[in-house]
Amino acid sequence: MVGQSQGAWISAFIAVTRPDLVKGLVLVDSASLTLPEGGLNHANVAQRHHEIFLPNTMFLEGLKPDAESVVRLLHTMVHDMASVPDDFIAYGIGRAKHWLPIWEDPWRAFWADGGVRNRQQYLLDGVHLREHLHKLKSAPLIIWGKDTVKGMQSGIDLFSSLPDSELHIFDKANHFLWIDQPERFNRSVGSFLISRT
């Protein structure tokens, strides 16, 4: 199972609660797994995250379902916009046209409490999921972008807390490192998961 960002929390949750379903686990650039106490105000979060998003949120003010907004959002998550194919931007515009009118107000309300609800959603049995990761059936592969807007130290801390895990740090890679380094990402994930089956 492979999960990126909040998807890594979901993947880890499944691996902890249903270990019979997961033979290999890859956790990719996930603040959701690493920042429970201070949330996005934690010192491990990259300074430019605080410069881009509203304080202690993942909310960008003024997003619209157009190319300019999609490019602005992607620019916060990729190392080099030249690596983003035009069809991916077009797909993003289509998704924004569908989802922005539905989710803009609830998304804004979700972050209105300074990130308290965001931190609470990552609890399992009253503690952050990362406190349960020692229950994993096998050690995961952790992949992090060296230039991630989420902060690289979080990935190093996650790796340090999981004996026998592997850590791959991709140079010239931000939060969406699978866009920044697709061949390397696929090679790393593929070889790791093959070794687990």
C-alpha positions in Angstrom: 0.0 0.0 0.0 1.3 3.4 -0.9 0.0 6.7 0.6 1.2 10.3 0.1 0.5 13.2 2.5 -2.8 12.5 4.3 -3.1 9.3 2.2 0.0 8.0 4.1 -2.0 8.4 7.3 -4.8 6.5 5.8 -2.5 3.8 4.6 -0.8 3.5 8.0 -4.2 3.4 9.7 -5.1 0.4 7.5 -1.8 -1.3 8.1 -2.1 -0.9 11.9 -5.8 -1.8 12.2 -5.9 -4.5 9.4 -2.3 -5.9 9.1 -3.7 -8.9 7.2 -4.4 -6.6 4.3 -1.0 -5.0 3.9 2.2 -6.8 2.9 4.3 -3.7 2.2 3.8 -0.1 3.2 5.2 3.1 1.6 4.7 6.4 3.4 5.3 9.5 1.3 5.9 13.1 2.6 3.2 13.0 5.3 2.9 15.7 7.9 -0.3 13.9 8.9 1.9 11.2 10.4 4.4 13.4 12.0 3.0 16.7 13.4 0.3 16.0 16.0 1.2 18.4 18.9 1.9 21.7 17.1 0.2 20.8 13.9 1.3 22.9 11.0 2.8 25.5 13.3 5.4 22.8 14.4 9.0 23.9 14.0 9.7 21.0 11.6 7.4 22.5 9.0 9.3 24.4 6.3 9.3 28.2 6.7 7.9 28.7 3.3 4.8 26.7 4.3 4.0 29.5 6.7 4.6 32.1 4.0 2.2 30.3 1.5 -0.7 29.1 3.6 -2.9 30.9 6.1 -1.5 30.4 9.7 -1.7 26.8 10.9 -3.8 25.7 7.9 -3.5 24.2 4.5 -5.8 26.9 3.1 -4.8 29.2 0.2 -6.8 32.3 0.1 -8.5 33.3 -3.2 -8.5 29.9 -5.1 -10.7 29.8 -8.1 -11.5 27.1 -10.6 -9.1 28.5 -13.2 -5.6 27.8 -14.6 -4.0 30.6 -12.6 -5.2 29.1 -9.2 -4.4 25.5 -10.2 -0.9 26.6 -11.2 -0.5 28.6 -8.0 -1.5 25.6 -5.9 0.8 23.3 -7.8 3.6 25.7 -7.5 3.5 25.3 -3.7 3.8 21.5 -4.0 6.2 20.8 -6.8 9.9 21.6 -7.1 9.8 22.8 -10.8 6.6 23.6 -12.6 8.3 22.5 -15.9 7.8 18.9 -14.6 4.0 19.4 -14.5 2.4 18.2 -17.8 -0.2 20.5 -19.3 -2.8 17.7 -19.2 -2.3 17.4 -15.4 -3.1 21.2 -15.1 -6.1 20.7 -17.3 -7.3 17.8 -15.1 -6.7 20.0 -12.0 -8.9 22.8 -13.5 -11.7 20.3 -14.2 -11.5 19.0 -10.6 -11.4 22.5 -9.2 -14.5 23.5 -11.2 -16.3 20.5 -9.7 -15.1 20.6 -6.1 -14.3 24.2 -5.2 -18.0 25.3 -5.2 -18.8 22.4 -3.0 -15.9 22.5 -0.5 -14.7 26.1 -0.3 -16.9 27.1 2.6 -16.6 23.8 4.6 -12.8 23.8 4.0 -12.5 27.4 5.4 -14.7 26.5 8.4 -12.6 23.3 9.0 -9.5 25.5 9.5 -11.2 28.2 11.4 -10.2 26.7 14.8 -6.5 27.1 14.1 -6.0 23.4 13.2 -7.5 21.8 16.3 -9.9 19.6 14.3 -7.1 18.8 11.8 -4.9 17.4 14.6 -7.8 15.5 16.3 -8.7 13.6 13.1 -5.3 11.8 13.3 -6.0 10.2 16.6 -6.6 6.4 17.1 -7.7 5.3 20.6 -7.0 8.8 21.9 -3.4 9.1 20.7 -1.8 10.1 17.5 -1.6 7.2 15.0 2.2 7.5 15.0 2.2 6.1 18.5 0.8 2.9 17.1 3.3 2.4 14.2 5.4 0.0 16.3 2.5 -2.5 15.6 3.3 -2.5 11.9 3.8 -6.1 10.6 6.8 -5.0 8.5 9.0 -1.9 8.3 7.8 0.7 5.8 9.6 2.6 3.1 9.5 6.3 3.8 10.0 8.7 0.9 10.5 12.4 1.4 11.2 15.4 -0.8 14.4 17.3 0.2 12.6 20.6 -0.7 9.2 19.7 0.7 7.0 22.5 1.9 6.1 20.2 4.8 9.6 20.1 6.1 12.2 17.4 5.7 13.0 16.9 9.4 9.6 15.3 9.9 10.5 12.5 7.5 13.8 12.0 9.2 12.1 11.8 12.6 9.5 9.3 11.3 12.3 7.2 9.9 14.3 7.4 13.2 11.2 6.1 15.1 10.7 3.0 13.0 13.4 0.3 13.4 14.3 -1.4 10.1 12.5 1.1 8.0 14.1 2.6 4.8 14.3 6.3 4.0 14.7 7.7 0.5 15.1 11.5 0.3 14.7 12.8 -3.2 16.7 15.9 -4.2 14.9 18.5 -6.3 11.6 17.3 -4.9 8.8 19.0 -3.1 5.6 17.6 -1.5 4.4 16.1 -4.8 7.7 14.3 -5.4 6.0 11.7 -7.6 5.6 14.6 -10.1 9.1 15.9 -9.5 10.9 12.6 -9.8 8.4 10.1 -11.4 10.9 7.5 -12.7 12.9 7.5 -9.4 9.6 7.3 -7.4 8.2 4.4 -9.4 11.5 2.6 -9.2 11.8 3.0 -5.5 8.2 2.0 -4.7 8.2 -0.8 -7.2 11.4 -2.5 -6.0 10.4 -2.1 -2.4 7.0 -3.6 -2.8 8.3 -6.4 -5.0 10.7 -7.3 -2.2 7.8 -7.6 0.2 5.7 -10.0 -1.9 
